[in-house]
Amino acid sequence: MIKKKNHPTFAVPNLGQKTRKRVKDRWRAQRGTDNKMKLKKDGYNKMPNIGYKNSDSVRFARQDGTMEVLVHNEREMRGLIEAKKGCVARLSHDLSVRKRLEIQRLADTHSIRIVNRVKA
């Protein structure tokens, strides 16, 4: 089991104020010259920085320790089959159902697991 670094949730400053009800809970870089969060004052939300990055051995790894590879086409799946590194595949979101089924059949014959399978 792989343990990645923990990091705080990065949010917009003053997110809980009455004037900010329409602001979604997501990260935006601070632009104001006097913004306390940009100045990294105590008591304000944390900002993303390079120190929160995981090591290369853990990045793109799943909880079970296998690496996840994004597959866009059949050629990339064949490359993954040839590598045989114990990786799992994630099919790209812009693939059609027909192409997904073709890639899934290819993966099934070579016993490669696909994370986001199409039920057919």
Backbone atoms as SQL, in Angstrom:
CREATE TABLE atoms (id INTEGER PRIMARY KEY, chain TEXT, resi INTEGER, resn TEXT, atom TEXT, x REAL, y REAL, z REAL);
INSERT INTO atoms VALUES
  (1, 'A', 1, 'MET', 'N', 0.845, -1.174, 0.000),
  (2, 'A', 1, 'MET', 'CA', 0.000, 0.000, 0.000),
  (3, 'A', 1, 'MET', 'C', 0.894, 1.242, 0.000),
  (4, 'A', 2, 'ILE', 'N', 0.550, 2.188, -0.868),
  (5, 'A', 2, 'ILE', 'CA', 1.356, 3.386, -1.039),
  (6, 'A', 2, 'ILE', 'C', 0.784, 4.527, -0.202),
  (7, 'A', 3, 'LYS', 'N', 1.660, 5.261, 0.439),
  (8, 'A', 3, 'LYS', 'CA', 1.242, 6.405, 1.248),
  (9, 'A', 3, 'LYS', 'C', 1.773, 7.674, 0.589),
  (10, 'A', 4, 'LYS', 'N', 0.859, 8.536, 0.157),
  (11, 'A', 4, 'LYS', 'CA', 1.250, 9.801, -0.439),
  (12, 'A', 4, 'LYS', 'C', 1.223, 10.892, 0.619),
  (13, 'A', 5, 'LYS', 'N', 1.836, 12.025, 0.302),
  (14, 'A', 5, 'LYS', 'CA', 1.845, 13.155, 1.218),
  (15, 'A', 5, 'LYS', 'C', 0.438, 13.705, 1.407),
  (16, 'A', 6, 'ASN', 'N', 0.173, 14.215, 2.576),
  (17, 'A', 6, 'ASN', 'CA', -1.076, 14.917, 2.818),
  (18, 'A', 6, 'ASN', 'C', -0.875, 16.396, 2.540),
  (19, 'A', 7, 'HIS', 'N', -1.899, 17.041, 2.023),
  (20, 'A', 7, 'HIS', 'CA', -1.828, 18.488, 1.855),
  (21, 'A', 7, 'HIS', 'C', -3.183, 19.087, 2.187),
  (22, 'A', 8, 'PRO', 'N', -3.184, 20.357, 2.599),
  (23, 'A', 8, 'PRO', 'CA', -4.458, 20.992, 2.951),
  (24, 'A', 8, 'PRO', 'C', -5.302, 21.251, 1.711),
  (25, 'A', 9, 'THR', 'N', -6.573, 21.544, 1.919),
  (26, 'A', 9, 'THR', 'CA', -7.415, 21.914, 0.790),
  (27, 'A', 9, 'THR', 'C', -7.121, 23.358, 0.440),
  (28, 'A', 10, 'PHE', 'N', -6.831, 23.605, -0.815),
  (29, 'A', 10, 'PHE', 'CA', -6.497, 24.946, -1.276),
  (30, 'A', 10, 'PHE', 'C', -7.793, 25.618, -1.715),
  (31, 'A', 11, 'ALA', 'N', -8.143, 26.718, -1.081),
  (32, 'A', 11, 'ALA', 'CA', -9.420, 27.367, -1.355),
  (33, 'A', 11, 'ALA', 'C', -9.224, 28.853, -1.607),
  (34, 'A', 12, 'VAL', 'N', -10.275, 29.481, -2.085),
  (35, 'A', 12, 'VAL', 'CA', -10.282, 30.919, -2.306),
  (36, 'A', 12, 'VAL', 'C', -10.306, 31.616, -0.947),
  (37, 'A', 13, 'PRO', 'N', -9.606, 32.736, -0.771),
  (38, 'A', 13, 'PRO', 'CA', -9.655, 33.414, 0.514),
  (39, 'A', 13, 'PRO', 'C', -11.029, 34.001, 0.783),
  (40, 'A', 14, 'ASN', 'N', -11.384, 34.105, 2.064),
  (41, 'A', 14, 'ASN', 'CA', -12.674, 34.642, 2.495),
  (42, 'A', 14, 'ASN', 'C', -13.840, 33.846, 1.927),
  (43, 'A', 15, 'LEU', 'N', -13.673, 32.553, 1.806),
  (44, 'A', 15, 'LEU', 'CA', -14.683, 31.718, 1.155),
  (45, 'A', 15, 'LEU', 'C', -15.973, 31.667, 1.954),
  (46, 'A', 16, 'GLY', 'N', -15.900, 31.772, 3.274),
  (47, 'A', 16, 'GLY', 'CA', -17.090, 31.652, 4.097),
  (48, 'A', 16, 'GLY', 'C', -17.856, 32.952, 4.295),
  (49, 'A', 17, 'GLN', 'N', -17.399, 34.051, 3.731),
  (50, 'A', 17, 'GLN', 'CA', -18.069, 35.334, 3.960),
  (51, 'A', 17, 'GLN', 'C', -19.392, 35.421, 3.207),
  (52, 'A', 18, 'LYS', 'N', -20.258, 36.295, 3.673),
  (53, 'A', 18, 'LYS', 'CA', -21.574, 36.445, 3.051),
  (54, 'A', 18, 'LYS', 'C', -21.478, 36.946, 1.622),
  (55, 'A', 19, 'THR', 'N', -20.478, 37.760, 1.328),
  (56, 'A', 19, 'THR', 'CA', -20.354, 38.297, -0.031),
  (57, 'A', 19, 'THR', 'C', -19.789, 37.278, -1.009),
  (58, 'A', 20, 'ARG', 'N', -19.293, 36.176, -0.502),
  (59, 'A', 20, 'ARG', 'CA', -18.663, 35.169, -1.363),
  (60, 'A', 20, 'ARG', 'C', -19.520, 33.916, -1.510),
  (61, 'A', 21, 'LYS', 'N', -20.829, 34.007, -1.407),
  (62, 'A', 21, 'LYS', 'CA', -21.666, 32.811, -1.465),
  (63, 'A', 21, 'LYS', 'C', -21.614, 32.140, -2.828),
  (64, 'A', 22, 'ARG', 'N', -21.435, 32.926, -3.877),
  (65, 'A', 22, 'ARG', 'CA', -21.446, 32.377, -5.230),
  (66, 'A', 22, 'ARG', 'C', -20.097, 31.796, -5.643),
  (67, 'A', 23, 'VAL', 'N', -19.073, 31.990, -4.840),
  (68, 'A', 23, 'VAL', 'CA', -17.741, 31.513, -5.191),
  (69, 'A', 23, 'VAL', 'C', -17.653, 30.014, -4.934),
  (70, 'A', 24, 'LYS', 'N', -17.278, 29.256, -5.948),
  (71, 'A', 24, 'LYS', 'CA', -17.158, 27.813, -5.800),
  (72, 'A', 24, 'LYS', 'C', -15.919, 27.470, -4.979),
  (73, 'A', 25, 'ASP', 'N', -15.945, 26.321, -4.340),
  (74, 'A', 25, 'ASP', 'CA', -14.844, 25.870, -3.496),
  (75, 'A', 25, 'ASP', 'C', -13.761, 25.254, -4.383),
  (76, 'A', 26, 'ARG', 'N', -12.910, 26.090, -4.945),
  (77, 'A', 26, 'ARG', 'CA', -11.824, 25.625, -5.806),
  (78, 'A', 26, 'ARG', 'C', -10.675, 26.614, -5.698),
  (79, 'A', 27, 'TRP', 'N', -9.516, 26.239, -6.193),
  (80, 'A', 27, 'TRP', 'CA', -8.342, 27.066, -6.057),
  (81, 'A', 27, 'TRP', 'C', -8.265, 28.089, -7.186),
  (82, 'A', 28, 'ARG', 'N', -7.973, 29.327, -6.828),
  (83, 'A', 28, 'ARG', 'CA', -7.639, 30.381, -7.788),
  (84, 'A', 28, 'ARG', 'C', -6.422, 31.109, -7.223),
  (85, 'A', 29, 'ALA', 'N', -5.485, 31.444, -8.075),
  (86, 'A', 29, 'ALA', 'CA', -4.301, 32.175, -7.625),
  (87, 'A', 29, 'ALA', 'C', -4.700, 33.577, -7.189),
  (88, 'A', 30, 'GLN', 'N', -4.046, 34.071, -6.152),
  (89, 'A', 30, 'GLN', 'CA', -4.368, 35.389, -5.609),
  (90, 'A', 30, 'GLN', 'C', -3.675, 36.469, -6.429),
  (91, 'A', 31, 'ARG', 'N', -4.422, 37.524, -6.772),
  (92, 'A', 31, 'ARG', 'CA', -3.890, 38.546, -7.654),
  (93, 'A', 31, 'ARG', 'C', -3.695, 39.916, -6.985),
  (94, 'A', 32, 'GLY', 'N', -4.333, 40.140, -5.857),
  (95, 'A', 32, 'GLY', 'CA', -4.269, 41.455, -5.223),
  (96, 'A', 32, 'GLY', 'C', -2.899, 41.748, -4.629),
  (97, 'A', 33, 'THR', 'N', -2.516, 43.009, -4.654),
  (98, 'A', 33, 'THR', 'CA', -1.196, 43.376, -4.129),
  (99, 'A', 33, 'THR', 'C', -1.138, 43.276, -2.611),
  (100, 'A', 34, 'ASP', 'N', -2.267, 43.523, -1.944),
  (101, 'A', 34, 'ASP', 'CA', -2.297, 43.474, -0.482),
  (102, 'A', 34, 'ASP', 'C', -2.994, 42.224, 0.043),
  (103, 'A', 35, 'ASN', 'N', -3.190, 41.241, -0.784),
  (104, 'A', 35, 'ASN', 'CA', -3.908, 40.039, -0.375),
  (105, 'A', 35, 'ASN', 'C', -3.102, 39.316, 0.697),
  (106, 'A', 36, 'LYS', 'N', -3.746, 39.061, 1.848),
  (107, 'A', 36, 'LYS', 'CA', -3.039, 38.464, 2.984),
  (108, 'A', 36, 'LYS', 'C', -2.608, 37.031, 2.690),
  (109, 'A', 37, 'MET', 'N', -3.425, 36.343, 1.910),
  (110, 'A', 37, 'MET', 'CA', -3.082, 34.961, 1.575),
  (111, 'A', 37, 'MET', 'C', -1.869, 34.928, 0.652),
  (112, 'A', 38, 'LYS', 'N', -1.808, 35.863, -0.290),
  (113, 'A', 38, 'LYS', 'CA', -0.665, 35.939, -1.194),
  (114, 'A', 38, 'LYS', 'C', 0.601, 36.307, -0.427),
  (115, 'A', 39, 'LEU', 'N', 0.451, 37.128, 0.614),
  (116, 'A', 39, 'LEU', 'CA', 1.589, 37.514, 1.430),
  (117, 'A', 39, 'LEU', 'C', 1.973, 36.436, 2.445),
  (118, 'A', 40, 'LYS', 'N', 1.197, 35.342, 2.475),
  (119, 'A', 40, 'LYS', 'CA', 1.459, 34.180, 3.335),
  (120, 'A', 40, 'LYS', 'C', 1.426, 34.547, 4.814),
  (121, 'A', 41, 'LYS', 'N', 0.410, 35.298, 5.195),
  (122, 'A', 41, 'LYS', 'CA', 0.216, 35.665, 6.599),
  (123, 'A', 41, 'LYS', 'C', -0.314, 34.459, 7.366),
  (124, 'A', 42, 'ASP', 'N', -0.037, 34.420, 8.664),
  (125, 'A', 42, 'ASP', 'CA', -0.540, 33.349, 9.515),
  (126, 'A', 42, 'ASP', 'C', -2.055, 33.436, 9.635),
  (127, 'A', 43, 'GLY', 'N', -2.699, 32.304, 9.703),
  (128, 'A', 43, 'GLY', 'CA', -4.139, 32.265, 9.889),
  (129, 'A', 43, 'GLY', 'C', -4.933, 32.254, 8.599),
  (130, 'A', 44, 'TYR', 'N', -4.278, 32.362, 7.458),
  (131, 'A', 44, 'TYR', 'CA', -4.969, 32.330, 6.170),
  (132, 'A', 44, 'TYR', 'C', -4.736, 30.985, 5.505),
  (133, 'A', 45, 'ASN', 'N', -5.528, 30.712, 4.487),
  (134, 'A', 45, 'ASN', 'CA', -5.420, 29.425, 3.791),
  (135, 'A', 45, 'ASN', 'C', -4.028, 29.228, 3.195),
  (136, 'A', 46, 'LYS', 'N', -3.653, 27.984, 3.038),
  (137, 'A', 46, 'LYS', 'CA', -2.368, 27.649, 2.442),
  (138, 'A', 46, 'LYS', 'C', -2.457, 27.764, 0.923),
  (139, 'A', 47, 'MET', 'N', -1.322, 28.057, 0.300),
  (140, 'A', 47, 'MET', 'CA', -1.245, 28.138, -1.159),
  (141, 'A', 47, 'MET', 'C', -0.453, 26.946, -1.676),
  (142, 'A', 48, 'PRO', 'N', -0.785, 26.449, -2.849),
  (143, 'A', 48, 'PRO', 'CA', -0.021, 25.338, -3.412),
  (144, 'A', 48, 'PRO', 'C', 1.409, 25.769, -3.715),
  (145, 'A', 49, 'ASN', 'N', 2.351, 24.885, -3.414),
  (146, 'A', 49, 'ASN', 'CA', 3.739, 25.132, -3.791),
  (147, 'A', 49, 'ASN', 'C', 4.436, 23.800, -4.018),
  (148, 'A', 50, 'ILE', 'N', 5.671, 23.854, -4.450),
  (149, 'A', 50, 'ILE', 'CA', 6.390, 22.661, -4.880),
  (150, 'A', 50, 'ILE', 'C', 6.637, 21.691, -3.727),
  (151, 'A', 51, 'GLY', 'N', 6.559, 22.157, -2.496),
  (152, 'A', 51, 'GLY', 'CA', 6.820, 21.293, -1.357),
  (153, 'A', 51, 'GLY', 'C', 5.758, 20.226, -1.137),
  (154, 'A', 52, 'TYR', 'N', 4.558, 20.425, -1.711),
  (155, 'A', 52, 'TYR', 'CA', 3.494, 19.440, -1.573),
  (156, 'A', 52, 'TYR', 'C', 3.593, 18.314, -2.605),
  (157, 'A', 53, 'LYS', 'N', 4.531, 18.413, -3.523),
  (158, 'A', 53, 'LYS', 'CA', 4.667, 17.413, -4.587),
  (159, 'A', 53, 'LYS', 'C', 5.181, 16.088, -4.021),
  (160, 'A', 54, 'ASN', 'N', 4.623, 14.988, -4.505),
  (161, 'A', 54, 'ASN', 'CA', 5.070, 13.660, -4.082),
  (162, 'A', 54, 'ASN', 'C', 6.337, 13.271, -4.832),
  (163, 'A', 55, 'SER', 'N', 7.045, 12.280, -4.321),
  (164, 'A', 55, 'SER', 'CA', 8.263, 11.820, -4.984),
  (165, 'A', 55, 'SER', 'C', 7.895, 11.086, -6.272),
  (166, 'A', 56, 'ASP', 'N', 8.863, 10.957, -7.179),
  (167, 'A', 56, 'ASP', 'CA', 8.604, 10.363, -8.486),
  (168, 'A', 56, 'ASP', 'C', 8.173, 8.913, -8.390),
  (169, 'A', 57, 'SER', 'N', 8.626, 8.200, -7.356),
  (170, 'A', 57, 'SER', 'CA', 8.260, 6.794, -7.221),
  (171, 'A', 57, 'SER', 'C', 6.796, 6.625, -6.820),
  (172, 'A', 58, 'VAL', 'N', 6.209, 7.663, -6.234),
  (173, 'A', 58, 'VAL', 'CA', 4.839, 7.584, -5.742),
  (174, 'A', 58, 'VAL', 'C', 3.852, 8.292, -6.667),
  (175, 'A', 59, 'ARG', 'N', 4.328, 9.246, -7.456),
  (176, 'A', 59, 'ARG', 'CA', 3.436, 9.991, -8.339),
  (177, 'A', 59, 'ARG', 'C', 2.779, 9.070, -9.355),
  (178, 'A', 60, 'PHE', 'N', 1.525, 9.327, -9.656),
  (179, 'A', 60, 'PHE', 'CA', 0.700, 8.553, -10.595),
  (180, 'A', 60, 'PHE', 'C', 0.495, 7.114, -10.129),
  (181, 'A', 61, 'ALA', 'N', 0.818, 6.813, -8.882),
  (182, 'A', 61, 'ALA', 'CA', 0.617, 5.458, -8.372),
  (183, 'A', 61, 'ALA', 'C', -0.743, 5.377, -7.690),
  (184, 'A', 62, 'ARG', 'N', -1.344, 4.202, -7.775),
  (185, 'A', 62, 'ARG', 'CA', -2.627, 3.968, -7.124),
  (186, 'A', 62, 'ARG', 'C', -2.374, 3.466, -5.706),
  (187, 'A', 63, 'GLN', 'N', -3.440, 3.330, -4.926),
  (188, 'A', 63, 'GLN', 'CA', -3.305, 2.888, -3.539),
  (189, 'A', 63, 'GLN', 'C', -2.703, 1.487, -3.434),
  (190, 'A', 64, 'ASP', 'N', -2.984, 0.621, -4.412),
  (191, 'A', 64, 'ASP', 'CA', -2.467, -0.748, -4.338),
  (192, 'A', 64, 'ASP', 'C', -1.030, -0.869, -4.832),
  (193, 'A', 65, 'GLY', 'N', -0.402, 0.241, -5.257),
  (194, 'A', 65, 'GLY', 'CA', 0.995, 0.219, -5.667),
  (195, 'A', 65, 'GLY', 'C', 1.207, 0.128, -7.156),
  (196, 'A', 66, 'THR', 'N', 0.165, -0.111, -7.940),
  (197, 'A', 66, 'THR', 'CA', 0.317, -0.191, -9.388),
  (198, 'A', 66, 'THR', 'C', 0.301, 1.202, -9.993),
  (199, 'A', 67, 'MET', 'N', 1.022, 1.361, -11.086),
  (200, 'A', 67, 'MET', 'CA', 1.054, 2.634, -11.786),
  (201, 'A', 67, 'MET', 'C', -0.098, 2.687, -12.782),
  (202, 'A', 68, 'GLU', 'N', -0.635, 3.877, -12.972),
  (203, 'A', 68, 'GLU', 'CA', -1.768, 4.059, -13.870),
  (204, 'A', 68, 'GLU', 'C', -1.283, 4.756, -15.135),
  (205, 'A', 69, 'VAL', 'N', -1.650, 4.188, -16.302),
  (206, 'A', 69, 'VAL', 'CA', -1.233, 4.732, -17.588),
  (207, 'A', 69, 'VAL', 'C', -2.479, 5.129, -18.364),
  (208, 'A', 70, 'LEU', 'N', -2.485, 6.344, -18.911),
  (209, 'A', 70, 'LEU', 'CA', -3.601, 6.827, -19.701),
  (210, 'A', 70, 'LEU', 'C', -3.445, 6.338, -21.130),
  (211, 'A', 71, 'VAL', 'N', -4.484, 5.694, -21.661),
  (212, 'A', 71, 'VAL', 'CA', -4.437, 5.094, -22.994),
  (213, 'A', 71, 'VAL', 'C', -5.396, 5.847, -23.905),
  (214, 'A', 72, 'HIS', 'N', -4.861, 6.363, -25.034),
  (215, 'A', 72, 'HIS', 'CA', -5.674, 7.110, -25.985),
  (216, 'A', 72, 'HIS', 'C', -6.069, 6.283, -27.195),
  (217, 'A', 73, 'ASN', 'N', -5.272, 5.272, -27.547),
  (218, 'A', 73, 'ASN', 'CA', -5.574, 4.483, -28.741),
  (219, 'A', 73, 'ASN', 'C', -5.007, 3.074, -28.593),
  (220, 'A', 74, 'GLU', 'N', -5.240, 2.275, -29.616),
  (221, 'A', 74, 'GLU', 'CA', -4.838, 0.865, -29.568),
  (222, 'A', 74, 'GLU', 'C', -3.315, 0.715, -29.568),
  (223, 'A', 75, 'ARG', 'N', -2.628, 1.608, -30.249),
  (224, 'A', 75, 'ARG', 'CA', -1.165, 1.538, -30.309),
  (225, 'A', 75, 'ARG', 'C', -0.549, 1.728, -28.920),
  (226, 'A', 76, 'GLU', 'N', -1.109, 2.648, -28.137),
  (227, 'A', 76, 'GLU', 'CA', -0.608, 2.847, -26.777),
  (228, 'A', 76, 'GLU', 'C', -0.885, 1.629, -25.898),
  (229, 'A', 77, 'MET', 'N', -2.015, 0.980, -26.124),
  (230, 'A', 77, 'MET', 'CA', -2.322, -0.235, -25.359),
  (231, 'A', 77, 'MET', 'C', -1.348, -1.354, -25.706),
  (232, 'A', 78, 'ARG', 'N', -0.997, -1.464, -26.983),
  (233, 'A', 78, 'ARG', 'CA', -0.006, -2.484, -27.382),
  (234, 'A', 78, 'ARG', 'C', 1.359, -2.193, -26.754),
  (235, 'A', 79, 'GLY', 'N', 1.723, -0.927, -26.657),
  (236, 'A', 79, 'GLY', 'CA', 2.977, -0.555, -25.985),
  (237, 'A', 79, 'GLY', 'C', 2.956, -0.925, -24.517),
  (238, 'A', 80, 'LEU', 'N', 1.802, -0.767, -23.880),
  (239, 'A', 80, 'LEU', 'CA', 1.651, -1.152, -22.476),
  (240, 'A', 80, 'LEU', 'C', 1.748, -2.663, -22.317),
  (241, 'A', 81, 'ILE', 'N', 1.214, -3.398, -23.281),
  (242, 'A', 81, 'ILE', 'CA', 1.280, -4.866, -23.243),
  (243, 'A', 81, 'ILE', 'C', 2.731, -5.326, -23.366),
  (244, 'A', 82, 'GLU', 'N', 3.488, -4.685, -24.269),
  (245, 'A', 82, 'GLU', 'CA', 4.889, -5.068, -24.465),
  (246, 'A', 82, 'GLU', 'C', 5.745, -4.738, -23.245),
  (247, 'A', 83, 'ALA', 'N', 5.415, -3.650, -22.552),
  (248, 'A', 83, 'ALA', 'CA', 6.209, -3.246, -21.390),
  (249, 'A', 83, 'ALA', 'C', 6.052, -4.237, -20.242),
  (250, 'A', 84, 'LYS', 'N', 4.831, -4.694, -19.979),
  (251, 'A', 84, 'LYS', 'CA', 4.527, -5.663, -18.915),
  (252, 'A', 84, 'LYS', 'C', 5.149, -5.262, -17.586),
  (253, 'A', 85, 'LYS', 'N', 4.804, -4.082, -17.113),
  (254, 'A', 85, 'LYS', 'CA', 5.371, -3.591, -15.856),
  (255, 'A', 85, 'LYS', 'C', 4.401, -3.693, -14.695),
  (256, 'A', 86, 'GLY', 'N', 3.285, -4.343, -14.866),
  (257, 'A', 86, 'GLY', 'CA', 2.307, -4.413, -13.795),
  (258, 'A', 86, 'GLY', 'C', 1.511, -3.135, -13.661),
  (259, 'A', 87, 'CYS', 'N', 1.233, -2.500, -14.786),
  (260, 'A', 87, 'CYS', 'CA', 0.477, -1.252, -14.781),
  (261, 'A', 87, 'CYS', 'C', -0.998, -1.534, -15.038),
  (262, 'A', 88, 'VAL', 'N', -1.831, -0.585, -14.658),
  (263, 'A', 88, 'VAL', 'CA', -3.243, -0.638, -15.021),
  (264, 'A', 88, 'VAL', 'C', -3.507, 0.490, -16.000),
  (265, 'A', 89, 'ALA', 'N', -4.494, 0.307, -16.859),
  (266, 'A', 89, 'ALA', 'CA', -4.792, 1.280, -17.901),
  (267, 'A', 89, 'ALA', 'C', -6.038, 2.072, -17.539),
  (268, 'A', 90, 'ARG', 'N', -6.036, 3.338, -17.899),
  (269, 'A', 90, 'ARG', 'CA', -7.224, 4.182, -17.806),
  (270, 'A', 90, 'ARG', 'C', -7.498, 4.690, -19.212),
  (271, 'A', 91, 'LEU', 'N', -8.698, 4.408, -19.731),
  (272, 'A', 91, 'LEU', 'CA', -9.051, 4.826, -21.080),
  (273, 'A', 91, 'LEU', 'C', -9.355, 6.320, -21.093),
  (274, 'A', 92, 'SER', 'N', -8.923, 6.981, -22.150),
  (275, 'A', 92, 'SER', 'CA', -9.132, 8.414, -22.292),
  (276, 'A', 92, 'SER', 'C', -10.612, 8.731, -22.416),
  (277, 'A', 93, 'HIS', 'N', -11.012, 9.912, -21.968),
  (278, 'A', 93, 'HIS', 'CA', -12.434, 10.273, -21.945),
  (279, 'A', 93, 'HIS', 'C', -13.001, 10.510, -23.334),
  (280, 'A', 94, 'ASP', 'N', -12.161, 10.795, -24.323),
  (281, 'A', 94, 'ASP', 'CA', -12.673, 11.138, -25.645),
  (282, 'A', 94, 'ASP', 'C', -12.734, 9.954, -26.607),
  (283, 'A', 95, 'LEU', 'N', -12.646, 8.736, -26.091),
  (284, 'A', 95, 'LEU', 'CA', -12.770, 7.546, -26.944),
  (285, 'A', 95, 'LEU', 'C', -14.238, 7.199, -27.152),
  (286, 'A', 96, 'SER', 'N', -14.549, 6.738, -28.352),
  (287, 'A', 96, 'SER', 'CA', -15.916, 6.289, -28.607),
  (288, 'A', 96, 'SER', 'C', -16.131, 4.922, -27.960),
  (289, 'A', 97, 'VAL', 'N', -17.384, 4.529, -27.859),
  (290, 'A', 97, 'VAL', 'CA', -17.710, 3.249, -27.220),
  (291, 'A', 97, 'VAL', 'C', -17.138, 2.098, -28.031),
  (292, 'A', 98, 'ARG', 'N', -17.183, 2.212, -29.349),
  (293, 'A', 98, 'ARG', 'CA', -16.662, 1.147, -30.215),
  (294, 'A', 98, 'ARG', 'C', -15.162, 0.958, -29.989),
  (295, 'A', 99, 'LYS', 'N', -14.405, 2.064, -29.953),
  (296, 'A', 99, 'LYS', 'CA', -12.959, 1.971, -29.722),
  (297, 'A', 99, 'LYS', 'C', -12.652, 1.462, -28.316),
  (298, 'A', 100, 'ARG', 'N', -13.464, 1.884, -27.323),
  (299, 'A', 100, 'ARG', 'CA', -13.272, 1.397, -25.965),
  (300, 'A', 100, 'ARG', 'C', -13.418, -0.112, -25.896),
  (301, 'A', 101, 'LEU', 'N', -14.457, -0.628, -26.574),
  (302, 'A', 101, 'LEU', 'CA', -14.688, -2.074, -26.549),
  (303, 'A', 101, 'LEU', 'C', -13.553, -2.826, -27.233),
  (304, 'A', 102, 'GLU', 'N', -13.026, -2.267, -28.331),
  (305, 'A', 102, 'GLU', 'CA', -11.895, -2.913, -29.016),
  (306, 'A', 102, 'GLU', 'C', -10.665, -2.960, -28.097),
  (307, 'A', 103, 'ILE', 'N', -10.387, -1.852, -27.432),
  (308, 'A', 103, 'ILE', 'CA', -9.225, -1.802, -26.536),
  (309, 'A', 103, 'ILE', 'C', -9.432, -2.715, -25.331),
  (310, 'A', 104, 'GLN', 'N', -10.677, -2.794, -24.835),
  (311, 'A', 104, 'GLN', 'CA', -10.970, -3.687, -23.705),
  (312, 'A', 104, 'GLN', 'C', -10.778, -5.149, -24.086),
  (313, 'A', 105, 'ARG', 'N', -11.192, -5.528, -25.304),
  (314, 'A', 105, 'ARG', 'CA', -10.976, -6.910, -25.746),
  (315, 'A', 105, 'ARG', 'C', -9.484, -7.222, -25.825),
  (316, 'A', 106, 'LEU', 'N', -8.711, -6.278, -26.344),
  (317, 'A', 106, 'LEU', 'CA', -7.266, -6.460, -26.436),
  (318, 'A', 106, 'LEU', 'C', -6.643, -6.600, -25.044),
  (319, 'A', 107, 'ALA', 'N', -7.106, -5.792, -24.104),
  (320, 'A', 107, 'ALA', 'CA', -6.577, -5.855, -22.738),
  (321, 'A', 107, 'ALA', 'C', -6.965, -7.161, -22.060),
  (322, 'A', 108, 'ASP', 'N', -8.183, -7.646, -22.325),
  (323, 'A', 108, 'ASP', 'CA', -8.629, -8.897, -21.709),
  (324, 'A', 108, 'ASP', 'C', -7.805, -10.082, -22.183),
  (325, 'A', 109, 'THR', 'N', -7.413, -10.078, -23.456),
  (326, 'A', 109, 'THR', 'CA', -6.621, -11.203, -23.967),
  (327, 'A', 109, 'THR', 'C', -5.227, -11.243, -23.354),
  (328, 'A', 110, 'HIS', 'N', -4.722, -10.072, -22.922),
  (329, 'A', 110, 'HIS', 'CA', -3.386, -10.011, -22.340),
  (330, 'A', 110, 'HIS', 'C', -3.423, -9.767, -20.837),
  (331, 'A', 111, 'SER', 'N', -4.584, -9.906, -20.245),
  (332, 'A', 111, 'SER', 'CA', -4.827, -9.781, -18.800),
  (333, 'A', 111, 'SER', 'C', -4.271, -8.472, -18.209),
  (334, 'A', 112, 'ILE', 'N', -4.652, -7.370, -18.841),
  (335, 'A', 112, 'ILE', 'CA', -4.333, -6.040, -18.312),
  (336, 'A', 112, 'ILE', 'C', -5.625, -5.432, -17.789),
  (337, 'A', 113, 'ARG', 'N', -5.579, -4.896, -16.566),
  (338, 'A', 113, 'ARG', 'CA', -6.774, -4.349, -15.945),
  (339, 'A', 113, 'ARG', 'C', -7.051, -2.932, -16.434),
  (340, 'A', 114, 'ILE', 'N', -8.308, -2.646, -16.710),
  (341, 'A', 114, 'ILE', 'CA', -8.727, -1.310, -17.103),
  (342, 'A', 114, 'ILE', 'C', -9.563, -0.733, -15.963),
  (343, 'A', 115, 'VAL', 'N', -9.231, 0.482, -15.557),
  (344, 'A', 115, 'VAL', 'CA', -9.868, 1.088, -14.398),
  (345, 'A', 115, 'VAL', 'C', -11.304, 1.519, -14.715),
  (346, 'A', 116, 'ASN', 'N', -11.499, 2.177, -15.838),
  (347, 'A', 116, 'ASN', 'CA', -12.826, 2.708, -16.194),
  (348, 'A', 116, 'ASN', 'C', -13.405, 1.934, -17.387),
  (349, 'A', 117, 'ARG', 'N', -13.815, 0.723, -17.114),
  (350, 'A', 117, 'ARG', 'CA', -14.360, -0.143, -18.165),
  (351, 'A', 117, 'ARG', 'C', -15.757, 0.293, -18.576),
  (352, 'A', 118, 'VAL', 'N', -16.100, -0.058, -19.829),
  (353, 'A', 118, 'VAL', 'CA', -17.462, 0.131, -20.331),
  (354, 'A', 118, 'VAL', 'C', -18.202, -1.182, -20.140),
  (355, 'A', 119, 'LYS', 'N', -19.376, -1.105, -19.558),
  (356, 'A', 119, 'LYS', 'CA', -20.178, -2.328, -19.384),
  (357, 'A', 119, 'LYS', 'C', -20.957, -2.568, -20.672),
  (358, 'A', 120, 'ALA', 'N', -20.678, -3.702, -21.297),
  (359, 'A', 120, 'ALA', 'CA', -21.387, -4.015, -22.555),
  (360, 'A', 120, 'ALA', 'C', -21.831, -5.461, -22.574);
